[in-house]
Amino acid sequence: MSTIAVVRRLLGAAAMMLLPIVGALIGGLYYGPILRSGQVALASWVPFILIAAALASGVGWMLGKRRGIVLVALWTLLGGLLSALILCCVAAGAMPAFRAATASAPPAGPREPLAIHTALDLYWGQSRTLATLDKAFEIDRLDLLSPQNLEMHDRLLLAQPRLLKPEELVALDQWVRDGGRAVILADPLLVWPTDLASGDRRRPPVTSLLDPLLAHWGLTLEPALDTAAQRQFVDNGRLLIMSAASRFALRHSNFARCQKVGNGWSVTCRIGKGKVRLIADADMLNERTWQAPDGGVLIGDNMALIDQWLRKPLASVQNWSGAPIWTQSNRAVVAGLRWALLAGALWAILGAMLILHLEGTQSRPDNWRNRKEQV
């Protein structure tokens, strides 16, 4: 057999396995969650890889490679799994991407009391954010931050509030000093969508009005420089999605011990007996930020992070069973696809060489018998 014929057979056998693998990769990308929500789930490729193995074996049967039909199916199956695993690992930053990613709710915990004071549009209409918080906590809406109202709670979510009166700031500061735990969202540039007209008293403030309190604690909220959505990875690869986020600068304080998280997008403080986590963004509570429009797929861990920070403001985020694995960026997904295609091509060529070798080995006894009969 000539060299050209051998190369043709080799390329034909490789294409027989490679094309179904490529189709499986594209099918998993298109129909899986990786492009829709940024979640990495190897399981989303499995059905397409099984179909690819069936197609490869069917083509092999039609081309007369019936002796190696099992090898073709098995080789295509393994090649598809290997390529999908490489794509997932590269897209997720070499994380354990083989772990299944699901659109699970924040981890269930005891339903503890929670006070909320905010000017954000959480109480109008069907707010998924409020519904999610209500599953984890017994919510008490505070319209006034008074000593009497605050002393009934040990946990507070303060998110982009209206202009607080001096006596309210004093009451809040004293409540924290006495041991209160709080998560405070202060946004210098709120981009929260609202149907309320400009000047409506129910419209949330565009910028944070907590500067007197922050200055008292030795903090300065810097202006936002970018209005685009930002993906911030925190402990254990959890993903926080923010919009027009800023950062805090630390100044000297005689009683507040604060330290930055990352570049200062968050700050944790010990103030007297109290513990506070401050975040330079309030749009992270907007359901359009952390959940897809269909309401079924998470695109960020925002609410799970809020849940854990409200329970332990200063503690590192703990992972949980079924926690999603996220892509690092769109560029990482493209790089993962390139490496997956390269691996699939090399695997298919190696499989084609193995198949042709087995076919040659199996044909030698037949050739020997034919020669013996001719003699």
DOKOL-238527 format. One record per residue (C-alpha): x, y negated, z negated. Coordinates in Angstrom, 2 decimals. Each point is the difference from the previous one (the first is absolute). Layout:
<atoms>
xx / yy / zz
X / Y / Z .
...
</atoms>
This chain:
<atoms>
xx / yy / zz
0.00 / 0.00 / 0.00 .
1.36 / -3.43 / 0.95 .
0.83 / -2.72 / -2.50 .
-2.78 / -2.22 / 1.36 .
-2.55 / 2.75 / -0.54 .
1.19 / 0.54 / -3.55 .
-0.25 / -3.73 / -0.77 .
-3.51 / -0.10 / 1.47 .
-1.11 / 2.93 / -2.12 .
1.60 / -1.57 / -3.06 .
-1.69 / -3.36 / 0.53 .
-3.32 / 1.66 / 0.75 .
0.11 / 2.06 / -3.19 .
1.04 / -3.07 / -2.02 .
-2.81 / -2.12 / 1.47 .
-2.46 / 2.79 / -0.78 .
0.69 / -0.58 / -3.72 .
1.02 / -3.66 / -0.04 .
-3.11 / -1.47 / 1.63 .
-2.40 / 1.55 / -2.55 .
2.29 / -1.22 / -2.82 .
-0.06 / -3.54 / 1.41 .
-3.79 / 0.20 / 0.28 .
-0.24 / 1.16 / -3.60 .
2.15 / -2.92 / -1.22 .
-2.12 / -2.54 / 1.90 .
-3.24 / 1.61 / -1.17 .
1.08 / -0.12 / -3.66 .
1.03 / -3.64 / 0.37 .
-3.22 / -1.05 / 1.72 .
-2.52 / 1.90 / -2.11 .
1.92 / 0.13 / -3.28 .
0.19 / -2.71 / -2.68 .
3.55 / -1.15 / 0.72 .
-1.02 / -2.70 / 2.51 .
-3.37 / -0.86 / -1.55 .
1.09 / -0.38 / -3.60 .
3.75 / 0.53 / -0.19 .
-0.41 / 3.26 / -1.92 .
2.40 / 2.81 / 0.86 .
-1.60 / 3.45 / -0.06 .
1.63 / 3.01 / 1.64 .
-3.31 / 1.83 / -0.25 .
-1.51 / -2.29 / 2.66 .
2.32 / 1.56 / 2.62 .
-0.71 / 3.64 / -0.85 .
-3.18 / 0.44 / 2.14 .
1.73 / -1.52 / 3.03 .
3.09 / 2.16 / -0.50 .
-2.17 / 3.12 / -0.10 .
-1.69 / -1.08 / 3.24 .
3.44 / -0.67 / 1.52 .
1.18 / 3.52 / -0.88 .
-3.15 / 1.48 / 1.56 .
0.45 / -2.06 / 3.16 .
3.66 / 0.96 / 0.33 .
-0.82 / 3.69 / -0.37 .
-2.83 / -0.34 / 2.52 .
2.27 / -1.61 / 2.56 .
2.62 / 2.67 / -0.64 .
-2.59 / 2.70 / 0.61 .
-1.03 / -1.61 / 3.29 .
3.65 / -0.25 / 1.10 .
0.55 / 3.67 / -0.64 .
2.07 / -0.29 / -3.18 .
-2.17 / 2.51 / -1.80 .
2.80 / 1.79 / -1.77 .
1.08 / -3.20 / -1.76 .
-3.45 / -1.43 / -0.63 .
0.30 / 0.39 / -3.79 .
3.42 / -1.63 / 0.02 .
-1.29 / -2.94 / 2.07 .
-2.91 / -0.59 / -2.39 .
2.15 / 0.33 / -3.12 .
2.80 / -2.18 / 1.39 .
-2.44 / -2.74 / 1.02 .
-1.68 / 0.14 / -3.42 .
3.30 / -0.35 / -1.86 .
1.19 / -2.73 / 2.38 .
-3.19 / -1.98 / -0.51 .
0.26 / 0.25 / -3.77 .
3.67 / -1.00 / 0.07 .
-0.66 / -3.00 / 2.26 .
-2.96 / -1.19 / -2.09 .
2.02 / 0.37 / -3.21 .
2.84 / -2.08 / 1.46 .
-2.46 / -2.68 / 1.12 .
-1.57 / -0.14 / -3.47 .
3.32 / -0.11 / -1.85 .
1.45 / -2.78 / 2.18 .
-3.23 / -2.04 / -0.08 .
-0.20 / 0.30 / -3.80 .
3.67 / -0.74 / -0.57 .
1.15 / 3.61 / -0.48 .
-2.48 / 0.44 / -2.84 .
-1.62 / 3.41 / -0.68 .
-2.46 / -0.54 / 2.83 .
-1.06 / 3.62 / 0.08 .
-2.18 / -0.72 / -3.03 .
-3.63 / -0.50 / 1.02 .
-1.25 / -3.59 / 0.01 .
-3.64 / -0.57 / -0.79 .
-2.20 / -3.04 / -0.37 .
-0.41 / 0.74 / -3.68 .
-1.45 / -2.44 / -2.48 .
2.17 / -1.52 / -2.74 .
0.87 / 2.56 / -2.67 .
-2.82 / 0.61 / -2.42 .
0.58 / -1.15 / -3.57 .
-2.09 / -0.77 / -3.06 .
-2.56 / -2.69 / 0.70 .
1.24 / -2.74 / -2.30 .
-1.37 / -3.54 / -0.53 .
1.31 / -2.69 / 2.35 .
-0.66 / -3.73 / 0.00 .
0.11 / -1.77 / 3.37 .
0.20 / -3.71 / 0.62 .
0.25 / -1.07 / 3.64 .
-1.25 / -2.46 / 2.56 .
0.39 / 2.58 / 2.77 .
-3.02 / 1.31 / 1.86 .
-0.24 / 3.31 / -1.87 .
-3.52 / -0.25 / -1.35 .
-1.82 / -0.91 / 3.20 .
-1.29 / 2.77 / 2.25 .
1.41 / 3.53 / 0.03 .
3.60 / -0.47 / -1.11 .
2.03 / 3.20 / 0.32 .
2.66 / -1.54 / -2.22 .
-2.42 / -0.55 / -2.85 .
-1.54 / 3.45 / 0.54 .
3.45 / 1.59 / -0.20 .
0.85 / -1.87 / -3.20 .
-3.37 / 0.91 / -1.46 .
0.80 / 3.71 / 0.44 .
3.13 / -0.34 / -2.13 .
-1.06 / -2.64 / -2.56 .
-3.02 / -1.32 / -1.84 .
-0.02 / -3.50 / 1.45 .
-0.99 / -3.08 / -1.96 .
-0.11 / -3.19 / 2.05 .
1.28 / -3.01 / -1.94 .
-1.20 / -3.39 / 1.21 .
1.76 / -1.82 / -2.84 .
3.38 / 0.81 / -1.56 .
-0.76 / -0.72 / -3.62 .
1.57 / 1.56 / -3.11 .
-3.33 / 1.69 / -0.75 .
-0.24 / 1.57 / 3.47 .
3.63 / 1.04 / 0.22 .
0.29 / 1.54 / -3.46 .
-2.58 / 2.62 / 1.04 .
2.43 / 1.40 / 2.60 .
3.60 / 1.16 / 0.14 .
0.24 / 0.15 / 3.79 .
-0.58 / -2.82 / 2.54 .
0.14 / -0.41 / 3.77 .
0.45 / -3.70 / 0.82 .
-0.16 / -0.49 / 3.78 .
0.23 / -3.44 / 1.64 .
-2.23 / -1.69 / -2.60 .
-1.64 / -3.40 / 0.22 .
1.67 / -2.94 / -1.71 .
0.15 / 1.06 / -3.63 .
-0.61 / -2.53 / -2.74 .
2.87 / -0.72 / -2.41 .
-1.81 / 1.80 / -2.81 .
-0.40 / 3.07 / 2.22 .
3.73 / 0.04 / 0.76 .
0.76 / -0.25 / -3.71 .
-2.42 / 2.85 / -0.76 .
1.54 / 2.19 / 2.72 .
3.54 / -0.66 / -1.16 .
-0.88 / 0.80 / -3.61 .
-1.86 / 3.17 / 1.02 .
3.09 / 1.23 / 1.86 .
2.27 / -0.84 / -2.92 .
-2.26 / 2.02 / -2.30 .
0.46 / 3.13 / 2.11 .
-2.19 / -0.37 / 3.08 .
0.85 / 1.77 / 3.25 .
-0.64 / -1.81 / 3.26 .
0.54 / 0.22 / 3.73 .
0.01 / -3.50 / 1.48 .
-0.28 / -0.66 / 3.74 .
1.11 / -3.51 / 0.93 .
-0.05 / -0.83 / 3.70 .
1.52 / -3.22 / 1.43 .
-1.76 / 0.54 / 3.33 .
-3.22 / 2.00 / -0.13 .
-1.18 / 1.31 / 3.38 .
-3.02 / 1.88 / -1.37 .
-2.83 / -0.21 / 2.58 .
-3.18 / -1.65 / -1.25 .
-3.26 / -1.24 / 1.46 .
-0.27 / -2.80 / -2.57 .
0.38 / -3.50 / 1.38 .
2.98 / -2.13 / -0.89 .
-0.81 / -1.92 / -3.18 .
-2.36 / 2.67 / -1.33 .
0.68 / 0.48 / -3.72 .
-0.26 / 3.77 / 0.42 .
2.86 / 0.01 / 2.51 .
3.23 / 1.32 / -1.55 .
2.91 / -2.45 / -0.25 .
2.41 / 0.17 / 2.93 .
3.00 / -0.37 / -2.29 .
0.72 / 1.15 / -3.54 .
-1.10 / -2.34 / -2.79 .
2.00 / 1.77 / -2.70 .
3.12 / -2.19 / 0.17 .
-0.35 / -1.33 / -3.60 .
-0.18 / 3.55 / -1.38 .
2.84 / 1.24 / 2.19 .
2.21 / -2.94 / -0.98 .
-0.75 / 0.71 / -3.67 .
1.24 / 3.56 / 0.53 .
3.11 / -1.12 / 1.89 .
-1.21 / 0.87 / 3.50 .
-0.36 / -1.90 / 3.26 .
-2.14 / 1.22 / 2.90 .
1.75 / -0.84 / 3.26 .
-1.93 / -0.97 / 3.17 .
-0.90 / 2.73 / 2.47 .
2.12 / -0.08 / 3.15 .
-1.73 / 2.71 / 2.04 .
-3.74 / 0.52 / 0.46 .
0.34 / 3.46 / 1.56 .
-0.77 / 3.25 / -1.78 .
2.97 / 1.43 / -1.86 .
0.71 / 3.63 / -0.89 .
1.80 / 0.30 / -3.34 .
1.21 / 3.38 / -1.25 .
0.09 / 0.40 / -3.77 .
0.92 / 2.90 / -2.29 .
-0.20 / 3.52 / 1.47 .
-0.74 / -1.28 / 3.49 .
-3.39 / -1.51 / -0.86 .
-1.11 / -2.59 / 2.54 .
-1.34 / -3.42 / -0.94 .
-1.45 / -2.13 / 2.81 .
-0.09 / -3.75 / -0.58 .
-0.89 / -3.04 / 2.10 .
1.77 / -3.37 / -0.15 .
1.80 / 1.18 / -3.11 .
2.57 / -2.07 / -1.83 .
2.39 / 0.59 / -2.89 .
0.75 / -1.28 / -3.48 .
3.06 / -1.84 / -1.22 .
1.14 / 0.42 / -3.61 .
0.84 / -2.85 / -2.32 .
1.11 / -0.03 / -3.61 .
-2.66 / 0.77 / -2.59 .
0.38 / 0.26 / -3.76 .
-2.67 / 2.64 / -0.46 .
-0.78 / 1.67 / 3.35 .
2.36 / 2.74 / 1.17 .
-0.60 / 0.48 / 3.71 .
1.81 / 1.87 / 2.73 .
-0.50 / 0.13 / 3.74 .
-1.16 / 3.00 / 2.00 .
1.66 / 0.16 / 3.40 .
0.50 / -3.48 / 1.43 .
-2.41 / -1.49 / -2.52 .
-3.33 / 0.90 / 1.66 .
-0.85 / 1.34 / -3.46 .
1.17 / -0.84 / -3.51 .
-0.44 / 1.96 / -3.23 .
-0.03 / -1.91 / -3.27 .
0.00 / 0.73 / -3.73 .
-1.70 / -2.93 / -1.69 .
-0.23 / 0.45 / -3.73 .
-1.67 / 3.38 / -0.49 .
-1.62 / -0.15 / 3.42 .
0.96 / 1.44 / 3.38 .
-0.73 / -1.73 / 3.29 .
0.62 / 0.81 / 3.64 .
-0.28 / -2.89 / 2.44 .
-0.29 / 0.43 / 3.77 .
0.47 / -2.84 / 2.48 .
-2.98 / 1.05 / 2.12 .
-3.75 / 0.35 / -0.52 .
-0.96 / 1.16 / 3.50 .
1.16 / 3.47 / -0.96 .
-3.43 / 0.48 / -1.60 .
-1.76 / -0.62 / 3.29 .
-1.43 / 3.33 / 1.15 .
0.97 / -0.80 / 3.59 .
3.61 / 0.06 / -1.15 .
0.10 / 3.44 / -1.60 .
-2.76 / 1.94 / 1.78 .
-0.86 / 0.60 / 3.64 .
-3.26 / -1.57 / 1.29 .
-1.77 / 3.38 / 0.07 .
0.50 / 0.22 / -3.76 .
1.42 / 3.51 / 0.09 .
3.75 / -0.39 / 0.50 .
2.43 / -1.78 / -2.27 .
2.63 / -2.19 / 1.59 .
1.70 / -0.92 / -3.29 .
0.24 / 0.98 / -3.67 .
-1.20 / -3.39 / -1.23 .
-2.81 / 1.19 / -2.26 .
1.95 / 2.95 / -1.38 .
2.81 / -2.40 / -0.92 .
-2.42 / -2.43 / -1.65 .
-1.44 / 2.93 / -1.96 .
3.41 / 1.01 / -1.35 .
1.16 / -3.57 / -0.66 .
-3.15 / -0.81 / -1.96 .
0.62 / 3.01 / -2.23 .
3.75 / -0.60 / -0.37 .
1.05 / -3.42 / 1.35 .
3.73 / 0.51 / -0.51 .
0.32 / 3.68 / 0.88 .
1.27 / 1.42 / 3.28 .
-2.62 / 1.37 / 2.35 .
-0.55 / 3.73 / -0.36 .
-0.72 / 2.26 / 2.95 .
-3.14 / 2.09 / 0.10 .
-1.22 / 3.13 / 1.70 .
-0.99 / -0.65 / 3.61 .
1.64 / -3.43 / 0.07 .
0.37 / -1.16 / 3.63 .
3.39 / -0.22 / 1.69 .
0.38 / -3.14 / 2.10 .
1.93 / -0.92 / 3.12 .
2.83 / -2.46 / -0.54 .
-0.94 / -2.05 / 3.07 .
-1.24 / 0.27 / 3.58 .
3.61 / 0.05 / 1.12 .
0.60 / 3.04 / -2.21 .
-2.93 / 1.81 / 1.65 .
1.45 / -0.69 / 3.47 .
3.42 / 1.22 / -1.13 .
-1.60 / 3.11 / -1.49 .
-1.76 / 0.75 / 3.29 .
3.26 / -0.33 / 1.94 .
1.84 / 2.40 / -2.30 .
-2.94 / 2.39 / 0.04 .
-0.05 / 0.07 / 3.83 .
3.76 / 0.56 / 0.12 .
-0.25 / 2.85 / -2.50 .
-2.92 / 1.49 / 1.92 .
1.93 / -0.13 / 3.29 .
3.09 / 1.67 / -1.49 .
-2.16 / 2.63 / -1.67 .
-1.85 / 0.74 / 3.25 .
3.27 / 0.34 / 1.95 .
1.39 / 2.34 / -2.64 .
-3.19 / 2.06 / 0.14 .
0.11 / 0.14 / 3.79 .
3.59 / 1.29 / -0.13 .
-1.04 / 2.67 / -2.48 .
-2.96 / 1.07 / 2.13 .
2.08 / 0.24 / 3.18 .
2.65 / 1.98 / -1.87 .
-2.58 / 2.49 / -1.26 .
-1.51 / 0.31 / 3.46 .
3.44 / 0.73 / 1.47 .
0.74 / 2.57 / -2.70 .
-3.32 / 1.76 / 0.54 .
0.46 / 0.10 / 3.79 .
3.45 / 1.67 / -0.11 .
-1.21 / 3.53 / -0.85 .
-2.53 / -0.17 / 2.84 .
2.74 / -1.05 / 2.45 .
2.25 / 2.84 / -1.20 .
-2.79 / 2.55 / 0.50 .
-0.69 / -1.25 / 3.53 .
3.67 / 0.31 / 0.93 .
0.18 / 3.51 / -1.44 .
-3.03 / 1.11 / 2.00 .
1.52 / -1.42 / 3.19 .
3.18 / 2.00 / -0.58 .
</atoms>
